């Protein structure tokens, strides 16, 4: 027999349980939906990043970096710095990435160009996009190297002193703190040898070389020092004079001839005029000089009178000899002087060490192209007066100096000496007497 009361109670319990389950399900559904809604309401933005001040700057590198103060609500998956020669760099320019997890990071830039301005920005990237920091700048350091210096030719040579100097044409990227010349009796002198100190910085300077030994060969180089080191110029050389050579002739420092003053120089036992002869009336190069017309005639290079003032006149051999063919004659020289013989030229060059080196010792320190390989250690002061050709043209002023002897070779040719800017030689040769060469006079 069924107990209806018991069945009703069970039905009621089942209904209550079902309601509870339904309520729990509804609550869970609402809770999940609220959570999703809350999550959907979170907005991810780009990060906040600032650029660090550059540090450790060298000629080709620097250290830069960034500080990420806010990730924007999302994960940072790339960060680093970008840089460029131009303002407002981006990741389309040069980029260095940082793979560390730190929010403050640094990057080493390398392979940079010396003495160059760079623009830099830090950057950081999350799902919302890329953010750049503020722009900073830095300039790489100058590339520092040795200074560049040129050695001047030697002038003012005496028994115990001389004058030189140099020109610092480039400081090498750093301030030149010392400059001067150094010298020694051995080649390639350095500042560990005798040297002067003649100021600082770039530009030209003069140097006095002193406390030298008589009749001694010396080598000289200019130098310049900066923080990178010391560099040296080209080497030049000279020979100090002895107790007689290189000085004016005793008791006769100069003479006046036809209203012009000539100085003297004693070389060995020979007394020479120190300047090329410059006497006579100038005629144009297209004309021939006439030794029989009763007046001295000269050519001036380019038919310009002022060139005679600098280099002396140019003379055809017959005009110089005043119509004679006797070697050693006075010619157009002053009384008590004469045109040097071929043998007297040889005596001079032999005394100065031979034809291969005598030219450098005879040439003036001024006027020669590219310095002329000259030291003028003898004091002879030969100048590059050039020549007058057969047809009246002039050539080689600044490059060559031609000096007649009074010795003819035959009826149409005579011996002479020539000095070139290109070497230290004195060459002996003969050529047509109708050429126009310079003249030096030697004391009887």
C-alpha positions in Angstrom: 0.0 0.0 0.0 1.5 3.4 -1.1 2.4 6.0 1.4 1.5 9.2 -0.4 2.8 11.5 2.2 6.3 10.0 1.9 6.2 10.5 -1.9 5.1 14.1 -1.6 7.9 14.8 0.7 10.5 13.4 -1.7 9.0 15.4 -4.6 9.2 18.5 -2.5 12.9 17.8 -1.7 13.8 17.3 -5.3 12.2 20.5 -6.3 14.1 22.4 -3.7 17.4 20.8 -4.8 16.8 21.7 -8.4 16.0 25.3 -7.5 19.3 25.5 -5.5 21.3 24.1 -8.4 19.6 26.5 -10.8 20.4 29.5 -8.5 24.0 28.4 -8.2 24.3 28.1 -12.0 22.8 31.5 -12.6 25.1 33.0 -10.0 28.1 31.4 -11.7 27.0 32.6 -15.1 26.6 36.1 -13.8 30.0 36.0 -12.1 31.8 34.8 -15.2 30.1 37.3 -17.4 31.0 40.1 -15.0 34.6 39.0 -15.0 34.7 39.0 -18.8 33.1 42.4 -18.9 35.6 43.7 -16.4 38.5 42.3 -18.4 37.1 43.8 -21.6 36.9 47.2 -19.9 40.9 47.2 -19.4 42.5 49.5 -22.2 46.1 48.7 -23.3 48.1 51.8 -24.3 51.6 52.4 -25.7 54.4 52.4 -23.1 55.9 55.5 -21.5 59.7 55.8 -22.2 62.4 58.4 -21.7 65.9 58.6 -23.4 69.0 58.5 -21.2 71.7 61.1 -21.6 74.5 59.7 -23.8 77.7 58.7 -22.0 81.2 57.2 -22.7 81.5 59.1 -26.0 84.6 58.3 -28.1 85.5 59.0 -31.7 83.5 56.0 -32.9 81.2 54.9 -30.1 78.8 56.0 -27.3 76.5 54.5 -24.7 72.8 55.5 -24.7 69.6 53.9 -23.4 66.1 54.3 -22.1 63.9 54.2 -19.0 60.4 52.6 -19.3 58.2 54.1 -16.6 55.0 52.4 -17.7 54.4 49.4 -19.9 50.9 50.7 -21.0 49.1 47.7 -19.5 50.6 45.2 -21.9 53.8 43.3 -22.2 56.9 45.0 -23.7 58.2 42.7 -26.5 60.8 45.0 -28.1 62.9 48.0 -26.8 66.1 49.8 -27.7 67.4 53.0 -29.2 67.3 54.4 -32.7 69.7 57.0 -34.1 70.5 59.1 -37.2 72.4 62.0 -38.6 69.0 63.7 -38.9 66.5 64.9 -36.3 63.6 62.7 -35.0 65.1 59.3 -35.7 62.8 56.2 -35.8 63.1 52.5 -36.1 63.4 52.9 -39.8 66.9 54.5 -39.2 69.8 52.8 -37.4 68.6 50.7 -34.4 70.1 48.9 -31.5 67.8 46.5 -29.7 68.1 45.6 -26.0 67.0 42.1 -25.0 67.3 42.4 -21.3 64.1 42.2 -19.1 65.1 45.4 -17.2 63.0 48.4 -17.7 66.1 50.7 -17.5 68.5 49.6 -20.2 71.6 50.8 -22.0 72.9 50.2 -25.6 76.4 50.5 -27.0 76.6 52.3 -30.4 79.7 51.6 -32.4 81.1 52.1 -35.8 80.3 55.8 -35.6 81.9 58.6 -37.6 84.4 60.8 -35.7 83.5 64.5 -35.1 79.8 63.9 -36.1 76.5 65.0 -34.5 74.0 62.2 -33.9 70.3 62.3 -32.8 69.0 59.5 -30.5 65.6 58.3 -29.2 64.8 55.4 -27.0 61.8 53.3 -28.0 59.5 50.5 -26.5 56.9 48.4 -28.3 53.8 46.5 -26.8 50.5 45.3 -28.4 49.2 48.8 -28.6 52.2 50.1 -30.7 55.5 51.8 -30.4 56.5 54.8 -28.2 59.6 57.0 -28.5 61.4 58.8 -25.8 62.6 62.4 -25.9 65.3 63.2 -28.5 68.9 63.7 -27.2 72.1 64.5 -29.1 75.8 63.9 -28.9 78.9 64.6 -31.0 81.6 62.0 -31.4 85.1 63.1 -30.6 87.6 64.2 -33.2 89.9 61.7 -34.7 93.3 62.6 -33.1 96.5 61.9 -34.9 100.0 63.3 -35.4 100.3 67.0 -36.4 101.6 67.8 -39.9 104.7 70.0 -40.0 107.1 71.3 -42.7 110.8 72.1 -42.2 112.0 75.4 -43.6 115.3 75.7 -45.5 118.4 76.8 -43.6 119.6 80.5 -43.7 122.0 82.7 -41.9 124.7 80.0 -41.6 127.8 81.0 -39.6 130.6 79.1 -37.8 128.4 78.3 -34.8 124.8 79.1 -35.7 122.0 79.0 -38.3 118.4 79.9 -38.8 115.5 77.5 -39.7 111.9 77.0 -38.6 108.8 75.3 -39.9 105.1 75.5 -40.5 102.5 73.4 -38.6 99.9 73.0 -41.3 97.5 70.6 -39.3 97.2 70.0 -35.6 96.1 66.4 -36.0 92.8 67.0 -34.2 94.3 68.2 -30.9 96.1 71.3 -29.7 99.8 71.6 -30.6 101.5 72.1 -27.3 105.1 72.5 -28.5 106.9 73.1 -31.8 110.4 73.9 -33.0 113.3 72.3 -34.7 115.7 69.5 -33.6 119.2 68.9 -35.0 122.1 66.5 -34.9 125.2 65.4 -36.7 123.3 62.2 -37.5 120.4 61.9 -39.8 116.7 62.0 -38.7 117.2 64.0 -35.4 114.4 63.9 -32.8 113.6 65.9 -29.7 115.8 63.6 -27.7 118.7 65.5 -29.6 119.3 69.3 -29.4 116.0 71.2 -30.1 114.3 74.5 -29.7 110.9 75.3 -28.4 109.2 78.0 -30.5 105.7 78.4 -29.2 102.6 76.2 -29.8 99.5 75.9 -32.0 99.5 75.8 -35.8 101.2 78.2 -38.2 104.8 79.1 -39.2 107.6 79.8 -36.8 111.3 80.7 -36.9 114.0 78.8 -35.0 117.6 79.9 -34.1 120.0 77.0 -34.1 123.1 77.7 -31.9 126.1 76.2 -30.2 127.3 74.5 -33.3 130.7 73.3 -34.3 132.7 75.0 -37.1 132.7 73.4 -40.5 130.4 70.5 -39.5 127.5 68.9 -41.3 124.2 69.0 -39.4 120.7 67.5 -40.1 117.6 69.4 -39.1 113.9 68.6 -38.8 111.0 70.7 -37.5 108.7 69.0 -35.0 105.2 69.5 -33.5 103.7 67.8 -30.4 100.1 67.2 -29.5 98.3 64.7 -27.1 98.7 62.0 -29.7 102.5 62.3 -29.9 105.3 64.1 -31.8 105.7 64.3 -35.5 108.6 65.5 -37.7 108.9 67.4 -40.9 111.2 66.8 -43.9 114.9 66.7 -43.2 117.3 69.5 -44.4 121.0 69.7 -43.9 123.7 72.3 -43.9 127.4 72.8 -43.1 128.6 75.5 -40.7 131.3 77.8 -42.1 135.0 77.6 -41.1 137.0 80.5 -39.8 137.4 82.0 -43.2 134.8 80.5 -45.6 131.3 81.9 -45.6 132.4 85.3 -44.4 133.0 88.5 -46.3 136.4 88.9 -47.9 138.8 90.3 -45.3 138.9 94.1 -45.4 136.5 94.1 -48.4 132.9 93.4 -47.3 131.4 95.1 -50.3 132.2 97.2 -53.4 130.3 99.8 -55.4 130.4 99.3 -59.2 128.5 101.5 -61.6 126.3 102.8 -58.8 125.4 99.4 -57.5 126.6 97.7 -54.3 127.9 94.1 -54.4 128.8 92.1 -51.3 131.7 89.7 -51.1 132.0 86.2 -49.9 135.2 84.3 -49.0 135.1 80.6 -49.9 138.3 78.8 -49.2 141.0 81.1 -50.7 138.7 82.6 -53.3 137.0 86.0 -53.0 133.7 86.1 -55.0 131.0 88.7 -55.5 127.9 87.5 -53.7 125.5 88.7 -56.3 125.2 88.2 -60.1 126.6 91.1 -62.1 124.0 93.7 -63.1 125.6 96.4 -65.3 124.9 97.9 -68.7 121.9 99.2 -70.6 119.0 96.8 -71.0 118.2 95.7 -74.6 115.4 93.4 -75.6 116.0 89.7 -75.9 115.3 89.6 -79.6 118.5 91.7 -80.2 122.1 90.5 -80.1 124.5 92.4 -77.8 127.4 94.2 -79.5 130.7 94.3 -77.6 132.1 96.7 -80.1 129.6 99.6 -79.7 131.3 101.1 -76.7 128.6 100.5 -74.1 127.8 97.5 -71.9 124.5 95.8 -72.7 122.4 93.3 -70.7 119.2 91.3 -71.0 116.7 91.3 -68.2 114.5 88.1 -68.0 111.3 88.7 -69.9 112.5 92.1 -70.9 111.6 93.3 -67.4 114.1 95.6 -65.7 113.1 94.5 -62.1 114.2 90.9 -62.9 117.7 92.2 -63.3 117.5 93.8 -59.8 116.6 90.3 -58.4 118.6 87.9 -60.6 121.3 90.1 -62.3 121.6 90.6 -66.0 122.0 88.0 -68.7 125.0 88.3 -71.1 126.1 86.8 -74.3 129.7 85.4 -73.9 131.3 88.0 -76.3 129.6 90.9 -74.5 130.8 89.5 -71.1 134.3 89.2 -72.4 134.2 92.6 -74.1 135.3 91.1 -77.4 138.3 89.2 -76.0 138.8 85.5 -76.0 141.5 85.4 -73.2 140.5 83.3 -70.3 140.6 85.1 -66.9 140.2 88.6 -68.4 138.4 91.4 -66.6 135.6 91.6 -69.2 132.6 93.5 -67.8 133.8 92.9 -64.2 135.0 95.7 -61.9 138.7 96.7 -61.9 140.6 94.2 -59.8 138.1 91.5 -60.6 137.7 89.1 -63.5 135.4 86.6 -65.1 136.2 83.2 -63.5 138.1 80.6 -65.5 136.9 77.1 -65.9 139.6 76.0 -63.5 138.5 78.5 -60.9 135.0 77.1 -61.0 136.4 73.6 -60.6 138.4 74.9 -57.6 135.2 76.2 -56.0 133.2 73.0 -56.5 136.0 70.8 -55.3 136.4 72.9 -52.1 132.7 72.4 -51.5 132.9 68.7 -51.7 132.6 68.0 -55.4 130.1 68.6 -58.2 127.5 66.2 -56.8 127.0 68.2 -53.6 128.4 71.7 -54.3 125.2 73.0 -55.9 123.2 72.7 -52.7 125.8 74.5 -50.8 126.0 77.3 -53.4 122.3 78.0 -54.0 120.4 80.8 -52.2 117.6 79.7 -49.8 115.1 81.9 -51.7 113.8 82.0 -55.2 114.3 78.3 -56.2 111.3 76.2 -57.1 110.2 73.8 -54.4 113.1 74.9 -52.1 115.7 74.0 -54.7 117.5 71.4 -52.5 119.6 74.3 -51.2 121.4 74.9 -48.0 123.6 77.9 -49.1 126.1 76.7 -46.5 128.9 78.3 -48.5 127.2 81.7 -48.7 127.6 81.9 -52.5 123.9 82.6 -52.8 123.4 81.5 -56.4 119.9 82.5 -57.8 117.8 80.8 -60.5 118.1 83.6 -63.1 117.2 81.3 -66.1 118.6 82.1 -69.6 118.0 83.9 -72.9 117.8 81.5 -75.9 119.3 82.0 -79.3 116.0 83.3 -80.7 115.5 85.9 -77.9 113.1 83.8 -75.8 113.6 83.5 -72.0 113.2 80.3 -70.0 113.9 78.6 -66.6 113.8 81.5 -64.2 113.2 79.9 -60.8 114.4 76.5 -61.9 118.0 76.9 -63.2 120.9 79.2 -62.8 123.5 79.4 -65.6 127.0 80.9 -65.0 129.6 81.6 -67.7 133.3 80.9 -67.4 135.8 82.9 -69.4 137.1 79.7 -71.0 136.0 79.0 -74.6 135.5 75.5 -75.9 135.9 76.5 -79.6 135.1 79.6 -81.7 131.3 79.3 -81.1 131.0 77.5 -77.7 132.2 78.3 -74.2 132.3 76.4 -70.8 129.7 77.2 -68.1 128.2 75.9 -64.9 124.5 75.2 -64.3 122.6 74.6 -61.0 119.1 73.0 -60.9 116.3 73.1 -58.4 116.0 69.3 -58.7 119.2 68.3 -57.1 122.4 69.4 -55.3 124.7 69.1 -58.3 126.8 71.6 -60.2 127.0 70.5 -63.9 129.9 71.5 -66.2 129.0 71.9 -69.9 129.6 74.1 -72.9 127.1 75.7 -75.3 126.7 78.5 -77.8 128.3 81.8 -76.9 125.1 83.6 -78.2 123.1 82.3 -75.3 122.4 84.8 -72.4 123.7 83.5 -69.0 124.5 85.1 -65.6 127.9 86.4 -64.6 129.8 86.2 -61.3 133.1 88.0 -60.8 136.1 86.7 -58.8 138.8 88.8 -57.2 142.2 89.0 -59.0 
